[in-house]
Amino acid sequence: MAYTPPTITSSGLSLSQYNDILNYLVQAYLNIYGPSCYLGADSPDFQDIATRALQAYDYQNALQIVMGALNPLTAIGTSLDLVGELIGTARKPAGFSSAQVTLTGTNGTVVTNGVVQDVSGNLWSLPSSVTIVTGGTTVTATAQAQGAITAAAGAISTIATPTSGWTAVTNANAATAGSEAEADSSYRARLLVAQALPSLSLLGGTAASLAALDFVIRSQVFENYQSPIATTGTTSGASVSLTVASIFGLRSGMSITGTNIPSGTYISSISGLTVTMSQASTGSVSGAVIFGSTDSAGRPANSLTCVVETSEMPAGTPSSAELTTIAQAIYSNKGIGCYTAWPVLTPAAGQISETVASPTGANGGLTQTINFGLLQYTPIVVVVKITRLTGWSTSLGVQIQAAISNYLNSLGIGQSILYSELYYAAVSVQPLQTAPAFAITGMTLYTPIGSAPFLYSATGTGGASAITVASNPQTTRTASAVAGSSVLTTTTSTTGLSLGDYVCDGTWPANVNIAPQTFITGLGANTVQLSNQIYGAISSETITFSPFGPGQFVSDVPYLQPPLAIAGAGNGSAGQFTGTFVSSLTGSTTLNLNQPLLTSVTQAVFYSPVATNLSLSLPYNFAALGNPYNVTLVLA
């Protein structure tokens, strides 16, 4: 292409390539000095022109970098920090490592502004004043350099600032590594959300204000924008058909409340002025009926539900000051008259209520209670069956575990876990795709969301592929659900149901509108959160709940760690996991297994459910919690 000067157009910065600049300068030289001039590659004049062309090309590249530095999508490093300052959101700085060190020496010796050193030469600052006592004084030493400075037990052993009477220092335990400065990728993602702070949308502004808080890792804002709609309705006795005065604003899935209408009833369909309810009324309805007091997830009308994860979680909890800051951010951005709700299925410890006030001098300093929820976690276990090929090494196994764990931890709040992404994460560590070092022959995903593993009487003969349990304590409830939802609404209390119970809407154990291997992941007063979405609408049907179901891991020994194999030397007793699970049920007490028993058993340990479908749907206020330890490799 012909050379053109750098130009900013509607499509961005337009620059010429190096060869275009070189050809332009060569032609300009020939135009000045004549076409007979020799400009071969070995000529001094050509080399001079080439040098100047390279300089011009470098300048243009610098222009491209400057142009990119103006956009949070392309800015990097310090340039990204400057963009963040314009937006009003700073990069999260690196933290400092710390270690518990013990100083020994003469009793009563005072060490002022002491510094110690580890075997790698890193310096660690002591508190401003430390008094040594008999037997030694243990204090916290802080690394002078930011970032993940590590020190093994006993590595901090050098006194960098000698003091009379201070004779030795050591650390009995490894140091706690500090955090690195926020990476460009995560900082950029926060900036893109934070740009919505001055938006006209109050919802976007609320989400952005939470994301901009430097101690918030993840956050999500859910809006139930519908308002309750009051009208009159009638039925002829106990019926699912409700005739209303007006259908304006009504839609499928809206809740219905009124005299003789059971709790948890919602609209299944609408035809003319007839509303088909998800369950029949208990008697005649005649009078006021209210639609839409909650949405399909149980969130109140005209409300915001905020879910927040802070840097202390999941090991710790946010400070009181941080909770107040979160509440103030919500209060300052939410819409007028908008209620703030707790997420359903959130335990009491995660239900936060903070009282905040208007800014000093504004609106008389009136106060308001702001409700929000702390993120809940679902630990995920993945079992990967691998055939080792030429080139396999134990380090590849570690990389597979880390890749799967990183994928799980990268998911947003309430996102589904997809099998295809788990496979992709595992295969991505192949050193060479055309000459693979391993093959994945199977993968099982499950979540220990239920109670602890339980021991139960079960008999089975060695070589058989089934065990029989003494009884199956099933429970039933009448419930309804909207197609595509993952929430059942029961007509009576959910007391007696347990997380991890399997769910069936047909003749046990066959399902009709509920996916196979579906189990309970959360419980509300009258709501049951399922691990999968529902195929079709369920209207006032009998739902069966059972502690036993297809896909459940079993073991013959009560280990505390995730499930082991059934019996046999080198398996259950040695803790080697081989993935024995319930493949199907015959009746309610015969549990068919995916592989034969190695020996006879008289009891078995049953673990949390397995999800072998295409994905695992998490409740909207939960996040996957991945850990390399929970990624089990079964090698062949």
C-alpha positions as CSV (number, residue, x, y, z in Angstrom):
1,M,0.0,0.0,0.0
2,A,1.1,3.6,-0.5
3,Y,2.3,5.6,2.5
4,T,-0.2,7.8,4.2
5,P,0.4,10.1,7.2
6,P,-1.0,8.8,10.6
7,T,-4.7,9.7,10.6
8,I,-7.5,9.3,13.2
9,T,-10.7,8.2,11.4
10,S,-14.1,7.0,12.6
11,S,-12.6,3.4,12.7
12,G,-9.6,4.4,14.8
13,L,-5.9,5.3,14.2
14,S,-4.7,4.6,10.6
15,L,-0.9,3.9,10.3
16,S,1.4,2.8,7.4
17,Q,3.5,-0.3,7.5
18,Y,7.3,-0.2,7.6
19,N,7.7,-1.2,3.9
20,D,5.3,1.5,2.9
21,I,7.4,4.1,4.7
22,L,10.6,2.7,3.3
23,N,9.3,2.7,-0.3
24,Y,8.1,6.3,0.2
25,L,11.5,7.5,1.4
26,V,13.3,5.6,-1.4
27,Q,11.1,7.2,-4.0
28,A,11.5,10.6,-2.5
29,Y,15.3,10.2,-2.6
30,L,15.1,9.2,-6.3
31,N,12.9,12.1,-7.1
32,I,15.5,14.5,-5.6
33,Y,18.7,12.9,-6.8
34,G,17.6,11.2,-9.9
35,P,16.6,7.7,-10.9
36,S,20.1,6.6,-11.8
37,C,21.2,6.7,-8.1
38,Y,22.2,3.3,-6.8
39,L,20.1,2.3,-3.7
40,G,21.0,-1.4,-3.4
41,A,20.7,-3.0,0.1
42,D,24.5,-2.7,0.5
43,S,24.6,1.1,-0.3
44,P,25.2,3.5,2.6
45,D,22.3,5.8,1.3
46,F,19.8,2.9,1.4
47,Q,20.9,1.9,4.9
48,D,20.5,5.5,6.0
49,I,17.0,5.6,4.5
50,A,16.1,2.2,6.1
51,T,17.2,3.5,9.5
52,R,15.0,6.6,9.2
53,A,12.1,4.5,8.0
54,L,12.5,2.3,11.0
55,Q,12.5,5.3,13.3
56,A,9.3,6.7,11.7
57,Y,7.7,3.2,12.1
58,D,8.7,3.1,15.7
59,Y,7.1,6.6,16.3
60,Q,3.9,5.3,14.7
61,N,3.9,2.3,17.0
62,A,4.3,4.7,19.9
63,L,1.3,6.6,18.7
64,Q,-0.7,3.3,18.6
65,I,0.3,2.6,22.2
66,V,-0.7,6.1,23.3
67,M,-4.0,5.7,21.4
68,G,-4.6,2.3,23.2
69,A,-3.7,3.8,26.6
70,L,-6.9,6.0,26.3
71,N,-9.2,3.0,26.3
72,P,-9.6,0.6,29.3
73,L,-10.0,-2.3,26.9
74,T,-6.5,-1.9,25.5
75,A,-4.5,0.1,28.2
76,I,-2.0,-1.8,30.2
77,G,0.1,-1.2,33.3
78,T,0.6,2.4,34.3
79,S,-1.6,3.6,31.5
80,L,-4.5,1.4,32.8
81,D,-3.9,3.0,36.3
82,L,-4.4,6.4,34.8
83,V,-7.6,5.4,33.1
84,G,-8.8,4.0,36.4
85,E,-8.1,7.4,38.1
86,L,-10.3,9.1,35.5
87,I,-13.1,6.6,36.1
88,G,-12.5,6.9,39.9
89,T,-11.6,3.3,40.5
90,A,-8.0,2.5,41.7
91,R,-6.1,-0.7,41.2
92,K,-6.1,-3.0,44.2
93,P,-2.5,-2.7,45.6
94,A,-0.3,-5.6,46.5
95,G,-0.4,-6.8,50.0
96,F,2.4,-7.5,52.4
97,S,3.5,-11.0,53.6
98,S,3.6,-11.6,57.3
99,A,5.2,-14.1,59.6
100,Q,5.1,-14.9,63.3
101,V,8.7,-14.6,64.5
102,T,10.2,-15.3,68.0
103,L,12.9,-13.1,69.4
104,T,15.2,-14.4,72.1
105,G,17.8,-12.8,74.2
106,T,18.3,-11.0,77.5
107,N,15.1,-10.6,79.5
108,G,13.9,-7.0,79.3
109,T,15.8,-6.0,76.1
110,V,13.9,-3.5,74.0
111,V,14.2,-3.8,70.2
112,T,13.3,-0.5,68.5
113,N,12.3,-0.6,64.8
114,G,14.0,-3.9,64.4
115,V,14.4,-5.6,61.0
116,V,15.1,-9.3,60.3
117,Q,16.1,-11.1,57.2
118,D,15.3,-14.5,55.6
119,V,17.6,-16.9,53.7
120,S,16.5,-15.3,50.4
121,G,17.6,-11.8,51.5
122,N,14.1,-10.4,52.0
123,L,13.8,-7.9,54.9
124,W,11.0,-8.1,57.4
125,S,10.1,-5.3,59.7
126,L,9.2,-5.8,63.4
127,P,6.8,-3.7,65.4
128,S,8.2,-0.3,66.4
129,S,9.0,-1.6,69.9
130,V,9.4,-5.2,71.1
131,T,10.4,-6.2,74.6
132,I,12.1,-9.6,74.9
133,V,11.0,-11.7,77.8
134,T,12.3,-15.0,79.2
135,G,11.5,-17.8,76.8
136,G,11.2,-15.4,73.9
137,T,8.7,-12.9,72.5
138,T,6.6,-13.8,69.4
139,V,5.5,-10.9,67.2
140,T,4.3,-10.3,63.7
141,A,7.0,-9.4,61.2
142,T,5.9,-7.7,57.9
143,A,7.8,-8.0,54.7
144,Q,9.2,-4.7,53.5
145,A,8.5,-5.6,49.8
146,Q,4.9,-5.9,48.6
147,G,3.7,-9.1,47.0
148,A,3.8,-12.8,47.6
149,I,7.0,-13.0,49.6
150,T,7.4,-16.5,50.9
151,A,9.5,-17.9,53.8
152,A,9.5,-21.5,55.0
153,A,9.5,-22.4,58.6
154,G,12.9,-21.4,60.1
155,A,13.9,-19.3,57.1
156,I,13.8,-16.0,58.9
157,S,16.8,-16.3,61.1
158,T,19.1,-13.3,60.6
159,I,19.1,-10.1,62.7
160,A,19.5,-7.3,60.2
161,T,19.6,-4.5,62.9
162,P,21.7,-5.8,65.7
163,T,20.7,-4.7,69.2
164,S,22.6,-5.5,72.4
165,G,20.8,-8.2,74.3
166,W,19.0,-9.6,71.2
167,T,20.6,-12.9,70.3
168,A,18.4,-14.8,67.9
169,V,15.2,-14.8,65.8
170,T,13.3,-17.6,64.0
171,N,9.9,-18.4,62.6
172,A,8.3,-21.6,63.7
173,N,5.8,-21.7,60.8
174,A,5.9,-20.6,57.2
175,A,5.0,-17.0,56.4
176,T,1.6,-16.0,55.1
177,A,2.2,-14.8,51.6
178,G,0.8,-11.4,50.7
179,S,-1.3,-10.8,47.6
180,E,0.1,-9.5,44.3
181,A,-1.1,-6.2,42.8
182,E,-4.4,-6.7,40.9
183,A,-3.7,-8.1,37.5
184,D,-4.5,-6.0,34.4
185,S,-7.2,-8.5,33.4
186,S,-9.2,-8.4,36.6
187,Y,-8.7,-4.6,37.0
188,R,-9.8,-4.0,33.5
189,A,-13.0,-6.0,34.1
190,R,-13.8,-3.9,37.2
191,L,-13.2,-0.7,35.3
192,L,-15.6,-1.7,32.6
193,V,-18.3,-2.2,35.2
194,A,-17.3,0.9,37.1
195,Q,-17.9,3.1,34.0
196,A,-21.6,2.6,34.6
197,L,-21.4,4.6,37.8
198,P,-22.7,7.8,36.2
199,S,-25.2,5.9,34.1
200,L,-28.8,7.0,33.8
201,S,-29.8,3.4,34.8
202,L,-30.0,3.2,38.6
203,L,-29.6,-0.5,38.4
204,G,-26.4,-0.2,36.5
205,G,-25.2,2.5,38.9
206,T,-25.9,0.3,41.9
207,A,-24.0,-2.6,40.3
208,A,-21.1,-0.4,39.4
209,S,-20.9,1.2,42.9
210,L,-20.5,-2.2,44.4
211,A,-17.9,-3.4,41.8
212,A,-15.9,-0.2,42.4
213,L,-15.3,-1.0,46.1
214,D,-11.7,-2.1,46.4
215,F,-12.5,-4.9,48.9
216,V,-15.3,-6.4,46.8
217,I,-14.3,-9.4,44.6
218,R,-17.6,-10.2,43.0
219,S,-21.1,-8.8,43.2
220,Q,-24.4,-9.2,41.5
221,V,-27.6,-7.1,41.6
222,F,-31.0,-8.7,40.8
223,E,-34.0,-6.6,40.2
224,N,-37.7,-7.6,40.5
225,Y,-39.2,-4.7,38.6
226,Q,-42.8,-6.0,38.7
227,S,-45.4,-4.3,40.9
228,P,-48.2,-6.2,42.6
229,I,-51.4,-6.1,40.5
230,A,-54.7,-6.2,42.3
231,T,-57.9,-7.2,40.6
232,T,-61.0,-9.4,41.4
233,G,-61.2,-13.0,40.6
234,T,-63.7,-15.9,41.0
235,T,-63.6,-19.7,40.8
236,S,-66.4,-22.2,40.8
237,G,-65.5,-24.1,44.0
238,A,-62.1,-25.6,44.3
239,S,-60.5,-25.1,40.8
240,V,-57.4,-24.2,38.9
241,S,-59.4,-21.9,36.6
242,L,-59.6,-18.3,37.9
243,T,-61.8,-15.8,36.1
244,V,-60.4,-12.2,36.5
245,A,-61.7,-8.8,35.7
246,S,-58.6,-7.8,33.8
247,I,-55.5,-9.5,32.6
248,F,-53.6,-6.2,32.1
249,G,-50.0,-6.7,33.2
250,L,-50.3,-10.4,34.0
251,R,-47.9,-13.0,32.7
252,S,-47.0,-16.6,33.3
253,G,-45.0,-17.3,36.4
254,M,-46.4,-14.4,38.5
255,S,-47.4,-15.4,42.0
256,I,-51.1,-15.4,43.1
257,T,-52.4,-14.6,46.6
258,G,-55.9,-14.4,47.9
259,T,-58.6,-16.1,50.0
260,N,-58.6,-19.9,49.5
261,I,-55.5,-19.7,47.2
262,P,-52.7,-21.9,48.5
263,S,-49.3,-20.4,49.3
264,G,-46.9,-20.7,46.4
265,T,-49.5,-20.6,43.7
266,Y,-48.5,-18.9,40.4
267,I,-49.9,-18.4,36.9
268,S,-49.4,-21.4,34.6
269,S,-51.1,-19.9,31.6
270,I,-53.6,-17.2,30.5
271,S,-56.5,-17.5,28.0
272,G,-58.8,-14.6,27.6
273,L,-59.9,-13.6,31.1
274,T,-59.2,-17.1,32.5
275,V,-56.0,-17.6,34.5
276,T,-54.9,-21.2,35.0
277,M,-53.3,-21.5,38.4
278,S,-50.4,-23.8,39.2
279,Q,-52.6,-25.5,41.9
280,A,-56.3,-25.6,42.7
281,S,-57.9,-23.3,45.2
282,T,-59.1,-24.9,48.4
283,G,-62.5,-23.5,47.9
284,S,-64.5,-20.9,46.0
285,V,-62.6,-17.6,45.3
286,S,-64.6,-14.4,45.1
287,G,-63.0,-11.1,45.7
288,A,-59.6,-9.4,45.7
289,V,-56.7,-11.3,44.2
290,I,-53.1,-10.0,44.1
291,F,-50.7,-11.0,41.4
292,G,-46.9,-10.6,41.4
293,S,-46.1,-10.2,45.1
294,T,-42.9,-12.2,44.4
295,D,-41.1,-13.4,41.3
296,S,-40.2,-16.9,40.3
297,A,-37.1,-16.8,42.5
298,G,-39.1,-15.6,45.6
299,R,-37.8,-12.0,45.4
300,P,-40.3,-9.4,46.6
301,A,-42.0,-7.0,44.1
302,N,-40.2,-3.7,43.4
303,S,-37.0,-4.8,45.0
304,L,-33.3,-5.1,44.6
305,T,-31.4,-8.1,45.8
306,C,-27.7,-7.6,46.1
307,V,-25.2,-10.4,46.5
308,V,-21.6,-9.5,47.5
309,E,-18.3,-11.3,48.0
310,T,-15.4,-9.6,49.8
311,S,-11.7,-10.2,49.8
312,E,-11.9,-11.9,53.3
313,M,-14.3,-14.6,52.0
314,P,-14.7,-17.5,52.1
315,A,-12.3,-18.1,54.9
316,G,-13.3,-15.0,56.8
317,T,-16.1,-12.4,57.0
318,P,-16.1,-8.7,56.0
319,S,-15.5,-6.1,58.7
320,S,-18.3,-4.0,60.2
321,A,-16.9,-0.9,58.3
322,E,-17.0,-2.8,55.0
323,L,-20.6,-3.9,55.5
324,T,-21.6,-0.3,56.2
325,T,-19.7,0.9,53.1
326,I,-21.6,-1.7,51.0
327,A,-24.9,-0.7,52.4
328,Q,-24.1,3.0,51.8
329,A,-23.2,2.2,48.1
330,I,-26.6,0.5,47.6
331,Y,-28.5,3.3,49.4
332,S,-26.8,6.0,47.3
333,N,-27.7,4.5,44.0
334,K,-30.9,2.4,44.3
335,G,-34.2,3.8,43.0
336,I,-36.6,5.8,45.0
337,G,-39.1,3.6,46.9
338,C,-37.2,0.4,46.0
339,Y,-37.1,-2.3,48.7
340,T,-33.8,-4.1,49.3
341,A,-34.2,-7.8,50.0
342,W,-32.2,-10.7,51.3
343,P,-31.5,-13.4,48.7
344,V,-33.6,-16.5,49.3
345,L,-31.7,-19.7,50.5
346,T,-29.2,-17.5,52.3
347,P,-28.5,-18.6,55.9
348,A,-29.0,-16.1,58.7
349,A,-25.2,-15.5,58.9
350,G,-25.2,-14.2,55.3
351,Q,-28.3,-12.0,55.7
352,I,-27.0,-8.5,56.3
353,S,-29.0,-5.5,57.5
354,E,-27.3,-2.2,57.9
355,T,-28.8,1.2,58.9
356,V,-27.5,4.0,56.8
357,A,-28.2,7.7,56.8
358,S,-28.5,10.5,54.2
359,P,-25.3,12.6,53.9
360,T,-24.8,15.2,56.6
361,G,-27.1,18.1,56.0
362,A,-29.0,16.3,53.2
363,N,-32.6,15.3,53.6
364,G,-32.5,15.8,57.4
365,G,-30.2,12.9,57.9
366,L,-33.0,10.3,57.6
367,T,-32.0,6.7,58.1
368,Q,-33.0,3.6,56.2
369,T,-32.3,-0.1,56.6
370,I,-30.5,-1.7,53.7
371,N,-30.6,-5.5,53.3
372,F,-28.2,-7.5,51.2
373,G,-26.6,-11.0,51.2
374,L,-23.1,-12.4,51.4
375,L,-22.2,-14.8,48.6
376,Q,-22.8,-18.5,49.4
377,Y,-20.4,-21.1,48.1
378,T,-20.9,-24.5,46.5
379,P,-17.8,-26.7,46.8
380,I,-17.4,-28.7,43.6
381,V,-15.7,-32.1,43.2
382,V,-14.7,-33.3,39.7
383,V,-13.5,-36.8,39.0
384,V,-11.5,-37.2,35.8
385,K,-10.7,-40.6,34.4
386,I,-7.4,-40.4,32.4
387,T,-5.5,-42.9,30.3
388,R,-1.8,-42.0,30.4
389,L,0.0,-41.9,27.0
390,T,3.6,-41.3,26.0
391,G,4.8,-38.1,27.5
392,W,2.7,-38.2,30.6
393,S,4.1,-36.8,33.8
394,T,2.8,-36.2,37.3
395,S,3.2,-32.4,36.7
396,L,0.6,-32.7,33.9
397,G,-1.8,-34.1,36.5
398,V,-1.2,-31.1,38.8
399,Q,-1.8,-28.8,35.8
400,I,-5.1,-30.5,35.0
401,Q,-6.2,-30.1,38.6
402,A,-5.2,-26.4,38.6
403,A,-6.9,-25.7,35.2
404,I,-10.2,-27.2,36.3
405,S,-10.1,-25.4,39.6
406,N,-9.3,-22.1,37.9
407,Y,-12.3,-22.5,35.6
408,L,-14.6,-23.1,38.5
409,N,-13.3,-20.1,40.4
410,S,-13.6,-17.9,37.4
411,L,-17.4,-18.4,37.1
412,G,-19.7,-15.5,38.1
413,I,-22.3,-15.6,40.7
414,G,-25.1,-18.1,39.8
415,Q,-23.4,-19.3,36.6
416,S,-23.9,-22.9,35.6
417,I,-21.0,-25.3,35.4
418,L,-20.7,-26.8,31.9
419,Y,-19.1,-30.2,31.2
420,S,-17.7,-28.9,27.9
421,E,-15.8,-26.2,29.7
422,L,-14.4,-28.7,32.2
423,Y,-13.1,-30.9,29.4
424,Y,-11.7,-27.8,27.7
425,A,-9.9,-26.8,30.8
426,A,-8.4,-30.2,31.3
427,V,-7.3,-30.6,27.6
428,S,-5.8,-27.1,27.5
429,V,-2.7,-28.3,29.4
430,Q,-1.7,-30.8,26.6
431,P,1.9,-30.0,25.7
432,L,1.1,-30.8,22.1
433,Q,-2.4,-31.3,20.7
434,T,-1.2,-33.4,17.8
435,A,0.7,-35.8,20.1
436,P,-1.4,-35.9,23.3
437,A,0.2,-37.1,26.5
438,F,-3.1,-38.3,28.0
439,A,-6.7,-39.1,27.0
440,I,-9.7,-38.3,29.1
441,T,-12.1,-41.3,29.1
442,G,-14.7,-40.0,31.5
443,M,-15.6,-37.1,33.8
444,T,-18.0,-36.8,36.7
445,L,-19.1,-33.6,38.4
446,Y,-20.8,-33.4,41.8
447,T,-21.2,-31.1,44.7
448,P,-21.1,-32.1,48.4
449,I,-24.0,-29.7,49.0
450,G,-25.9,-32.2,51.2
451,S,-25.2,-33.2,54.8
452,A,-22.1,-35.2,55.8
453,P,-21.7,-38.8,54.3
454,F,-23.9,-41.2,56.2
455,L,-23.5,-44.9,57.0
456,Y,-26.4,-47.1,56.2
457,S,-27.2,-50.8,56.4
458,A,-26.7,-52.3,52.9
459,T,-26.0,-55.8,51.8
460,G,-24.3,-57.0,48.6
461,T,-22.4,-60.0,47.4
462,G,-18.9,-59.9,46.0
463,G,-19.0,-59.8,42.2
464,A,-22.6,-58.4,42.2
465,S,-23.4,-55.0,40.7
466,A,-26.1,-54.0,43.2
467,I,-26.6,-53.5,46.9
468,T,-29.9,-53.6,48.9
469,V,-30.6,-51.0,51.6
470,A,-32.8,-51.9,54.6
471,S,-35.3,-49.2,53.7
472,N,-35.7,-46.0,51.7
473,P,-37.2,-43.2,53.9
474,Q,-38.9,-41.3,51.2
475,T,-40.8,-38.1,51.8
476,T,-43.5,-36.5,49.6
477,R,-44.7,-33.0,49.1
478,T,-47.3,-31.4,46.8
479,A,-45.5,-28.8,44.7
480,S,-45.6,-26.7,41.5
481,A,-43.1,-25.2,39.2
482,V,-42.7,-23.2,36.0
483,A,-41.1,-24.9,33.0
484,G,-37.5,-23.8,32.8
485,S,-37.3,-22.9,36.4
486,S,-35.1,-24.7,39.0
487,V,-37.4,-23.9,41.9
488,L,-40.3,-26.0,43.3
489,T,-42.9,-24.3,45.4
490,T,-44.5,-26.6,48.0
491,T,-48.0,-26.2,49.5
492,T,-46.6,-27.1,52.9
493,S,-43.4,-26.5,54.9
494,T,-40.2,-28.0,53.6
495,T,-39.3,-29.1,57.1
496,G,-38.0,-32.7,56.9
497,L,-36.4,-32.3,53.5
498,S,-32.6,-32.2,53.3
499,L,-30.0,-30.7,51.0
500,G,-28.8,-33.5,48.7
501,D,-32.1,-35.4,48.7
502,Y,-33.0,-36.7,45.2
503,V,-36.2,-35.5,43.6
504,C,-38.7,-37.4,41.4
505,D,-42.0,-36.3,39.9
506,G,-43.0,-39.7,38.5
507,T,-43.3,-43.3,39.7
508,W,-40.1,-43.6,41.7
509,P,-37.4,-43.5,40.5
510,A,-38.6,-42.5,37.0
511,N,-38.9,-38.7,36.3
512,V,-41.3,-37.0,33.9
513,N,-40.6,-33.2,34.0
514,I,-37.6,-33.3,36.3
515,A,-34.2,-34.3,34.9
516,P,-32.6,-37.6,36.1
517,Q,-30.2,-37.3,39.0
518,T,-31.7,-34.0,40.2
519,F,-31.3,-33.2,43.9
520,I,-31.9,-30.4,46.4
521,T,-29.3,-27.6,46.5
522,G,-31.2,-25.2,48.7
523,L,-34.3,-24.9,50.9
524,G,-36.6,-22.0,51.8
525,A,-39.8,-22.0,53.9
526,N,-41.9,-23.2,50.9
527,T,-39.3,-23.4,48.1
528,V,-37.0,-26.1,47.0
529,Q,-34.0,-25.2,44.8
530,L,-33.0,-28.0,42.4
531,S,-29.7,-28.8,40.8
532,N,-31.3,-28.8,37.3
533,Q,-33.9,-26.8,35.4
534,I,-37.4,-28.4,35.1
535,Y,-38.4,-29.6,31.6
536,G,-42.2,-28.8,31.8
537,A,-44.6,-27.1,34.1
538,I,-45.6,-29.0,37.3
539,S,-49.0,-28.2,38.7
540,S,-50.0,-29.4,42.2
541,E,-48.2,-32.7,41.7
542,T,-46.9,-35.2,44.3
543,I,-43.1,-34.9,44.4
544,T,-41.0,-37.6,46.0
545,F,-37.7,-36.9,47.9
546,S,-35.3,-39.6,48.8
547,P,-31.8,-39.8,50.3
548,F,-30.9,-42.4,47.7
549,G,-30.7,-41.8,44.0
550,P,-28.9,-42.4,40.7
551,G,-25.4,-41.0,40.5
552,Q,-24.7,-41.2,44.3
553,F,-21.2,-42.2,45.3
554,V,-20.9,-45.1,47.7
555,S,-18.0,-46.6,49.8
556,D,-17.7,-49.4,52.3
557,V,-15.6,-47.3,54.7
558,P,-16.6,-44.0,56.4
559,Y,-13.8,-41.8,55.2
560,L,-14.1,-38.1,55.7
561,Q,-12.8,-37.2,52.3
562,P,-14.8,-37.4,49.0
563,P,-16.0,-40.8,48.1
564,L,-13.9,-43.9,47.8
565,A,-14.4,-47.3,46.1
566,I,-16.4,-50.2,47.4
567,A,-14.2,-52.6,49.3
568,G,-11.2,-54.5,48.2
569,A,-7.5,-54.4,49.0
570,G,-5.9,-51.3,47.6
571,N,-9.2,-49.6,47.1
572,G,-11.5,-48.6,50.0
573,S,-9.2,-49.6,52.8
574,A,-6.2,-47.7,51.2
575,G,-8.3,-44.7,50.2
576,Q,-7.9,-45.1,46.4
577,F,-10.9,-43.6,44.7
578,T,-12.3,-45.6,41.7
579,G,-15.7,-44.0,41.3
580,T,-18.3,-46.5,42.3
581,F,-21.7,-44.9,42.3
582,V,-25.4,-45.8,42.0
583,S,-26.3,-46.1,38.3
584,S,-30.0,-46.8,38.8
585,L,-32.6,-48.1,41.2
586,T,-34.8,-51.1,41.0
587,G,-37.8,-50.3,43.2
588,S,-36.8,-48.1,46.1
589,T,-34.3,-50.3,47.9
590,T,-32.2,-52.1,45.3
591,L,-29.3,-49.8,44.2
592,N,-27.6,-50.9,41.0
593,L,-23.9,-49.9,40.8
594,N,-21.8,-48.9,37.8
595,Q,-19.2,-51.6,38.6
596,P,-19.3,-54.9,40.6
597,L,-18.4,-55.2,44.2
598,L,-14.9,-56.5,45.0
599,T,-16.1,-58.2,48.2
600,S,-19.4,-58.7,50.0
601,V,-20.6,-55.8,52.1
602,T,-23.0,-55.4,55.0
603,Q,-23.0,-51.6,55.2
604,A,-22.1,-48.7,52.9
605,V,-21.3,-45.0,53.2
606,F,-23.4,-42.7,50.9
607,Y,-22.0,-39.5,49.7
608,S,-23.5,-36.3,48.3
609,P,-25.2,-36.5,44.8
610,V,-23.4,-36.6,41.5
611,A,-24.5,-34.5,38.6
612,T,-23.7,-36.3,35.3
613,N,-25.9,-34.2,33.1
614,L,-24.6,-31.4,30.8
615,S,-24.4,-28.8,33.5
616,L,-24.9,-28.1,37.2
617,S,-27.2,-25.1,37.8
618,L,-26.3,-23.1,40.9
619,P,-28.8,-21.0,42.9
620,Y,-28.6,-17.3,41.8
621,N,-26.8,-16.2,45.0
622,F,-24.2,-19.0,45.0
623,A,-20.8,-19.4,43.4
624,A,-18.7,-22.5,42.5
625,L,-15.8,-23.1,44.9
626,G,-13.0,-24.9,43.1
627,N,-10.0,-26.5,44.9
628,P,-7.3,-28.6,43.2
629,Y,-7.7,-31.0,46.1
630,N,-11.2,-31.7,45.0
631,V,-10.2,-32.6,41.4
632,T,-9.6,-36.3,41.7
633,L,-7.6,-38.0,38.9
634,V,-8.3,-41.7,38.2
635,L,-5.3,-42.9,36.2
636,A,-5.1,-45.9,33.8
